[in-house]
């Protein structure tokens, strides 16, 4: 018998506030030096949609924070797995900015968001260890990798892994990149399951590059030079991230696939971090090119068009939506091999080869 780490339940929370591209028509977008753009917002938005694929995104209501969103997703994952929450050995929660209250300028991570979710779930078992992980957008996938390590080492049987974020609370309204970001949460239960053959997590790969790449995503000042310089917002060097991701993510995916011993023809779906439609498509095309195979039609499910980029929440949310039949013309069937992959601040990259 083989001891496998298997995702037995998933859940997600999609915030209720819809922010359409047209809602940005009256924004004052500025260049980095504070000067106005040389063209109208209609042009900015049209170019933005053509590149990212984003038509609208979701924001959390003012009364909810990241830990609340994570709690909602966790509840659904536990229910979907059909487990007793008191049997959880670990709660691993990925985020980047903690609980940022509406209109606040500080992040709150005391106590940790994982501890807050455990509290909200009402789990009494002190042996259920709850902790946060900061790994950029790939945080949820890294949490799943850690859960697999706990299970394979024999110190855990059931782990809850959550990715939750409210990027709407840390964006600069004067930066056109702010249109990318959104809020949301996704979660899964990873369990130890014995079987006659390998299932669940088959292999994985991860890396961190910090020589030149460390600050491609960072906290910086508003482009509006009249704002308080001590208040910081999420910023990025989009072109550098694009080039880095295109050169490195396909290689990490290939490495993970080679570790699994499977062939590229075995892969049915690639669930990649929903960062930018054009970038994601270029990454997956290069991955298939590295394996000397054309990219199959329908291999890349997308949720970014309606949900935007919610960082750590994109991959688990996409997984949950497909699993529950909520992504048009997309499904995952028993025995299908899928790849989960992400890239983000750090710069960090990871990939998992998974048999469903």
C-alpha positions as a Python dict, from the first residue, in 0.01 Angstrom:
ca = {
    (1, 'X'): (0, 0, 0),
    (2, 'X'): (110, 357, -73),
    (3, 'X'): (57, 648, 167),
    (4, 'X'): (-84, 937, -36),
    (5, 'X'): (-159, 1301, 43),
    (6, 'X'): (-500, 1359, -112),
    (7, 'X'): (-722, 1666, -132),
    (8, 'X'): (-1053, 1534, 1),
    (9, 'X'): (-1246, 1860, 22),
    (10, 'X'): (-1240, 2210, -123),
    (11, 'X'): (-1416, 2537, -55),
    (12, 'X'): (-1400, 2898, -165),
    (13, 'X'): (-1547, 3234, -79),
    (14, 'X'): (-1614, 3485, -355),
    (15, 'X'): (-1687, 3834, -216),
    (16, 'X'): (-2017, 3996, -307),
    (17, 'X'): (-1905, 4341, -424),
    (18, 'X'): (-1857, 4346, -802),
    (19, 'X'): (-1614, 4606, -936),
    (20, 'X'): (-1645, 4640, -1314),
    (21, 'X'): (-1385, 4793, -1545),
    (22, 'X'): (-1628, 5076, -1614),
    (23, 'X'): (-1611, 5170, -1246),
    (24, 'X'): (-1256, 5296, -1309),
    (25, 'X'): (-1358, 5548, -1576),
    (26, 'X'): (-1347, 5839, -1332),
    (27, 'X'): (-1024, 5737, -1157),
    (28, 'X'): (-727, 5970, -1174),
    (29, 'X'): (-452, 5740, -1300),
    (30, 'X'): (-101, 5882, -1277),
    (31, 'X'): (248, 5790, -1389),
    (32, 'X'): (504, 5685, -1128),
    (33, 'X'): (640, 6040, -1113),
    (34, 'X'): (294, 6179, -1041),
    (35, 'X'): (227, 6322, -1387),
    (36, 'X'): (-106, 6252, -1559),
    (37, 'X'): (-143, 5995, -1836),
    (38, 'X'): (-136, 6120, -2190),
    (39, 'X'): (-460, 5945, -2285),
    (40, 'X'): (-812, 5894, -2155),
    (41, 'X'): (-923, 5626, -1908),
    (42, 'X'): (-1129, 5453, -2177),
    (43, 'X'): (-803, 5375, -2358),
    (44, 'X'): (-630, 5267, -2036),
    (45, 'X'): (-913, 5027, -1953),
    (46, 'X'): (-937, 4888, -2306),
    (47, 'X'): (-563, 4810, -2314),
    (48, 'X'): (-580, 4666, -1962),
    (49, 'X'): (-857, 4422, -2055),
    (50, 'X'): (-680, 4316, -2375),
    (51, 'X'): (-367, 4221, -2178),
    (52, 'X'): (-506, 4079, -1853),
    (53, 'X'): (-844, 3945, -1966),
    (54, 'X'): (-1005, 4101, -1658),
    (55, 'X'): (-1357, 4236, -1705),
    (56, 'X'): (-1450, 4265, -1338),
    (57, 'X'): (-1322, 4169, -996),
    (58, 'X'): (-1462, 4111, -645),
    (59, 'X'): (-1405, 4317, -331),
    (60, 'X'): (-1490, 4219, 26),
    (61, 'X'): (-1757, 4420, 205),
    (62, 'X'): (-1630, 4666, 465),
    (63, 'X'): (-1727, 4443, 758),
    (64, 'X'): (-1514, 4147, 645),
    (65, 'X'): (-1138, 4093, 671),
    (66, 'X'): (-905, 3829, 524),
    (67, 'X'): (-949, 3596, 821),
    (68, 'X'): (-1328, 3610, 776),
    (69, 'X'): (-1299, 3517, 410),
    (70, 'X'): (-1059, 3236, 500),
    (71, 'X'): (-1302, 3109, 764),
    (72, 'X'): (-1588, 3092, 513),
    (73, 'X'): (-1376, 2896, 264),
    (74, 'X'): (-1245, 2667, 539),
    (75, 'X'): (-1597, 2584, 658),
    (76, 'X'): (-1693, 2475, 307),
    (77, 'X'): (-1377, 2265, 263),
    (78, 'X'): (-1431, 2084, 594),
    (79, 'X'): (-1794, 2016, 504),
    (80, 'X'): (-1696, 1897, 156),
    (81, 'X'): (-1437, 1658, 303),
    (82, 'X'): (-1689, 1527, 553),
    (83, 'X'): (-1440, 1529, 840),
    (84, 'X'): (-1461, 1615, 1207),
    (85, 'X'): (-1285, 1952, 1243),
    (86, 'X'): (-1139, 1840, 1578),
    (87, 'X'): (-932, 1579, 1391),
    (88, 'X'): (-733, 1844, 1202),
    (89, 'X'): (-362, 1828, 1283),
    (90, 'X'): (-263, 2152, 1108),
    (91, 'X'): (-422, 2470, 980),
    (92, 'X'): (-185, 2637, 733),
    (93, 'X'): (-302, 2979, 615),
    (94, 'X'): (-135, 3167, 330),
    (95, 'X'): (-175, 3543, 295),
    (96, 'X'): (43, 3848, 231),
    (97, 'X'): (-101, 4143, 422),
    (98, 'X'): (-289, 4004, 720),
    (99, 'X'): (-619, 4155, 828),
    (100, 'X'): (-632, 4508, 687),
    (101, 'X'): (-951, 4672, 804),
    (102, 'X'): (-1139, 4897, 565),
    (103, 'X'): (-987, 5249, 558),
    (104, 'X'): (-705, 5139, 789),
    (105, 'X'): (-334, 5192, 719),
    (106, 'X'): (-200, 4907, 931),
    (107, 'X'): (-195, 4531, 889),
    (108, 'X'): (-308, 4319, 1183),
    (109, 'X'): (-147, 3976, 1221),
    (110, 'X'): (-155, 3950, 1600),
    (111, 'X'): (-269, 3682, 1657),
    (112, 'X'): (-197, 3500, 1332),
    (113, 'X'): (-477, 3466, 1079),
    (114, 'X'): (-456, 3087, 1112),
    (115, 'X'): (-523, 3119, 1486),
    (116, 'X'): (-816, 3348, 1413),
    (117, 'X'): (-966, 3098, 1169),
    (118, 'X'): (-919, 2815, 1419),
    (119, 'X'): (-1099, 3032, 1676),
    (120, 'X'): (-1384, 3109, 1436),
    (121, 'X'): (-1417, 2737, 1352),
    (122, 'X'): (-1452, 2665, 1724),
    (123, 'X'): (-1183, 2396, 1723),
    (124, 'X'): (-1095, 2302, 2083),
    (125, 'X'): (-820, 2048, 2011),
    (126, 'X'): (-488, 2209, 2124),
    (127, 'X'): (-293, 1961, 1909),
    (128, 'X'): (-435, 2127, 1599),
    (129, 'X'): (-143, 2358, 1519),
    (130, 'X'): (-231, 2679, 1333),
    (131, 'X'): (22, 2900, 1160),
    (132, 'X'): (57, 3148, 875),
    (133, 'X'): (277, 3124, 568),
    (134, 'X'): (408, 3423, 369),
    (135, 'X'): (519, 3309, 24),
    (136, 'X'): (365, 3560, -213),
    (137, 'X'): (95, 3445, -454),
    (138, 'X'): (225, 3082, -445),
    (139, 'X'): (149, 3065, -70),
    (140, 'X'): (-148, 2829, -87),
    (141, 'X'): (37, 2582, -311),
    (142, 'X'): (335, 2596, -76),
    (143, 'X'): (100, 2525, 214),
    (144, 'X'): (-25, 2215, 31),
    (145, 'X'): (337, 2106, -22),
    (146, 'X'): (400, 2146, 351),
    (147, 'X'): (84, 1949, 433),
    (148, 'X'): (206, 1666, 211),
    (149, 'X'): (540, 1666, 396),
    (150, 'X'): (363, 1640, 732),
    (151, 'X'): (150, 1352, 604),
    (152, 'X'): (435, 1160, 437),
    (153, 'X'): (649, 1196, 752),
    (154, 'X'): (371, 1044, 962),
    (155, 'X'): (314, 1342, 1194),
    (156, 'X'): (-21, 1441, 1045),
    (157, 'X'): (-327, 1276, 896),
    (158, 'X'): (-547, 1576, 819),
    (159, 'X'): (-444, 1931, 727),
    (160, 'X'): (-649, 2235, 634),
    (161, 'X'): (-476, 2471, 388),
    (162, 'X'): (-622, 2817, 325),
    (163, 'X'): (-534, 3102, 92),
    (164, 'X'): (-704, 3434, 167),
    (165, 'X'): (-645, 3796, 72),
    (166, 'X'): (-805, 4141, 55),
    (167, 'X'): (-584, 4321, -194),
    (168, 'X'): (-847, 4593, -236),
    (169, 'X'): (-729, 4730, 100),
    (170, 'X'): (-366, 4782, -9),
    (171, 'X'): (-396, 4919, -362),
    (172, 'X'): (-309, 5266, -488),
    (173, 'X'): (-612, 5410, -664),
    (174, 'X'): (-383, 5624, -882),
    (175, 'X'): (-190, 5323, -1016),
    (176, 'X'): (-347, 5153, -1319),
    (177, 'X'): (-210, 4820, -1189),
    (178, 'X'): (-468, 4852, -911),
    (179, 'X'): (-729, 4725, -1157),
    (180, 'X'): (-566, 4380, -1145),
    (181, 'X'): (-622, 4313, -778),
    (182, 'X'): (-918, 4157, -601),
    (183, 'X'): (-1025, 3978, -283),
    (184, 'X'): (-1118, 3618, -213),
    (185, 'X'): (-1038, 3294, -33),
    (186, 'X'): (-994, 2928, -116),
    (187, 'X'): (-925, 2625, 102),
    (188, 'X'): (-877, 2251, 95),
    (189, 'X'): (-844, 1957, 329),
    (190, 'X'): (-541, 1733, 263),
    (191, 'X'): (-565, 1384, 412),
    (192, 'X'): (-349, 1077, 446),
    (193, 'X'): (-505, 806, 227),
    (194, 'X'): (-361, 460, 168),
    (195, 'X'): (-404, 308, -178),
    (196, 'X'): (-248, 40, -395),
    (197, 'X'): (-99, 306, -624),
    (198, 'X'): (18, 670, -599),
    (199, 'X'): (-264, 925, -603),
    (200, 'X'): (-311, 1281, -489),
    (201, 'X'): (15, 1476, -475),
    (202, 'X'): (262, 1292, -696),
    (203, 'X'): (547, 1543, -702),
    (204, 'X'): (632, 1909, -666),
    (205, 'X'): (897, 2172, -729),
    (206, 'X'): (963, 2515, -578),
    (207, 'X'): (1222, 2790, -588),
    (208, 'X'): (1303, 3139, -458),
    (209, 'X'): (1509, 3387, -660),
    (210, 'X'): (1634, 3694, -473),
    (211, 'X'): (1958, 3815, -635),
    (212, 'X'): (1796, 4056, -880),
    (213, 'X'): (1432, 3953, -846),
    (214, 'X'): (1358, 4005, -476),
    (215, 'X'): (1178, 4339, -509),
    (216, 'X'): (982, 4295, -833),
    (217, 'X'): (677, 4319, -604),
    (218, 'X'): (707, 4560, -312),
    (219, 'X'): (536, 4813, -87),
    (220, 'X'): (571, 5166, -222),
    (221, 'X'): (428, 5518, -213),
    (222, 'X'): (119, 5633, -398),
    (223, 'X'): (174, 5784, -742),
    (224, 'X'): (-15, 6084, -604),
    (225, 'X'): (272, 6284, -452),
    (226, 'X'): (33, 6477, -226),
    (227, 'X'): (-50, 6164, -25),
    (228, 'X'): (116, 6072, 304),
    (229, 'X'): (459, 5921, 215),
    (230, 'X'): (439, 5694, 520),
    (231, 'X'): (138, 5507, 377),
    (232, 'X'): (245, 5230, 140),
    (233, 'X'): (66, 5028, -128),
    (234, 'X'): (128, 4714, -330),
    (235, 'X'): (349, 4793, -630),
    (236, 'X'): (508, 4587, -904),
    (237, 'X'): (743, 4598, -1199),
    (238, 'X'): (508, 4428, -1440),
    (239, 'X'): (747, 4379, -1731),
    (240, 'X'): (1017, 4228, -1509),
    (241, 'X'): (765, 3990, -1352),
    (242, 'X'): (638, 3886, -1694),
    (243, 'X'): (988, 3808, -1819),
    (244, 'X'): (1085, 3628, -1498),
    (245, 'X'): (768, 3417, -1496),
    (246, 'X'): (800, 3325, -1862),
    (247, 'X'): (1159, 3213, -1818),
    (248, 'X'): (1117, 3024, -1491),
    (249, 'X'): (764, 2893, -1430),
    (250, 'X'): (761, 2653, -1728),
    (251, 'X'): (1093, 2508, -1609),
    (252, 'X'): (956, 2450, -1258),
    (253, 'X'): (648, 2281, -1401),
    (254, 'X'): (867, 2062, -1621),
    (255, 'X'): (1084, 1970, -1321),
    (256, 'X'): (778, 1868, -1118),
    (257, 'X'): (643, 1662, -1408),
    (258, 'X'): (976, 1483, -1453),
    (259, 'X'): (980, 1399, -1080),
    (260, 'X'): (636, 1238, -1115),
    (261, 'X'): (757, 1004, -1388),
    (262, 'X'): (458, 1094, -1602),
    (263, 'X'): (445, 1217, -1960),
    (264, 'X'): (317, 1552, -2080),
    (265, 'X'): (35, 1365, -2257),
    (266, 'X'): (-93, 1254, -1915),
    (267, 'X'): (-167, 1612, -1809),
    (268, 'X'): (-535, 1704, -1846),
    (269, 'X'): (-540, 2052, -1690),
    (270, 'X'): (-299, 2321, -1572),
    (271, 'X'): (-441, 2536, -1294),
    (272, 'X'): (-210, 2834, -1289),
    (273, 'X'): (-221, 3142, -1066),
    (274, 'X'): (-469, 3386, -1220),
    (275, 'X'): (-235, 3682, -1258),
    (276, 'X'): (-267, 3793, -1619),
    (277, 'X'): (-435, 3598, -1900),
    (278, 'X'): (-172, 3674, -2164),
    (279, 'X'): (114, 3588, -1926),
    (280, 'X'): (-51, 3265, -1809),
    (281, 'X'): (-113, 3155, -2166),
    (282, 'X'): (247, 3234, -2264),
    (283, 'X'): (377, 3034, -1964),
    (284, 'X'): (172, 2725, -2045),
    (285, 'X'): (255, 2742, -2415),
    (286, 'X'): (626, 2753, -2328),
    (287, 'X'): (581, 2461, -2086),
    (288, 'X'): (436, 2250, -2366),
    (289, 'X'): (705, 2371, -2604),
    (290, 'X'): (972, 2255, -2358),
    (291, 'X'): (806, 1914, -2375),
    (292, 'X'): (795, 1930, -2757),
    (293, 'X'): (414, 1916, -2759),
    (294, 'X'): (155, 2171, -2877),
    (295, 'X'): (-66, 2318, -2608),
    (296, 'X'): (-400, 2132, -2608),
    (297, 'X'): (-723, 2325, -2632),
    (298, 'X'): (-903, 2373, -2301),
    (299, 'X'): (-603, 2278, -2085),
    (300, 'X'): (-594, 2621, -1915),
    (301, 'X'): (-913, 2697, -1714),
    (302, 'X'): (-949, 3064, -1623),
    (303, 'X'): (-1143, 3255, -1359),
    (304, 'X'): (-958, 3587, -1388),
    (305, 'X'): (-1213, 3740, -1628),
    (306, 'X'): (-1473, 3777, -1353),
    (307, 'X'): (-1271, 3739, -1032),
    (308, 'X'): (-945, 3924, -1100),
    (309, 'X'): (-619, 3845, -922),
    (310, 'X'): (-677, 3755, -556),
    (311, 'X'): (-319, 3634, -502),
    (312, 'X'): (-305, 3320, -284),
    (313, 'X'): (-678, 3260, -336),
    (314, 'X'): (-677, 3221, -716),
    (315, 'X'): (-561, 2859, -751),
    (316, 'X'): (-771, 2704, -470),
    (317, 'X'): (-1076, 2904, -582),
    (318, 'X'): (-1029, 2790, -944),
    (319, 'X'): (-986, 2429, -828),
    (320, 'X'): (-1303, 2447, -619),
    (321, 'X'): (-1510, 2608, -896),
    (322, 'X'): (-1404, 2347, -1154),
    (323, 'X'): (-1459, 2063, -910),
    (324, 'X'): (-1813, 2186, -847),
    (325, 'X'): (-1897, 2242, -1213),
    (326, 'X'): (-1900, 2621, -1200),
    (327, 'X'): (-1648, 2693, -1478),
    (328, 'X'): (-1806, 2659, -1821),
    (329, 'X'): (-1673, 2372, -2037),
    (330, 'X'): (-1424, 2265, -1770),
    (331, 'X'): (-1420, 1952, -1555),
    (332, 'X'): (-1180, 1729, -1365),
    (333, 'X'): (-1257, 1359, -1356),
    (334, 'X'): (-1135, 1077, -1135),
    (335, 'X'): (-782, 976, -1234),
    (336, 'X'): (-706, 1300, -1421),
    (337, 'X'): (-357, 1440, -1377),
    (338, 'X'): (-345, 1815, -1321),
    (339, 'X'): (-69, 2065, -1250),
    (340, 'X'): (-108, 2345, -996),
    (341, 'X'): (142, 2628, -1048),
    (342, 'X'): (207, 2980, -924),
    (343, 'X'): (454, 3268, -924),
    (344, 'X'): (471, 3574, -702),
    (345, 'X'): (648, 3806, -461),
    (346, 'X'): (979, 3685, -334),
    (347, 'X'): (1023, 3597, -620),
    (348, 'X'): (876, 3255, -554),
    (349, 'X'): (761, 2979, -787),
    (350, 'X'): (607, 2639, -722),
    (351, 'X'): (423, 2358, -899),
    (352, 'X'): (243, 2041, -794),
    (353, 'X'): (162, 1739, -1010),
    (354, 'X'): (-161, 1591, -877),
    (355, 'X'): (-370, 1286, -969),
    (356, 'X'): (-732, 1360, -891),
}
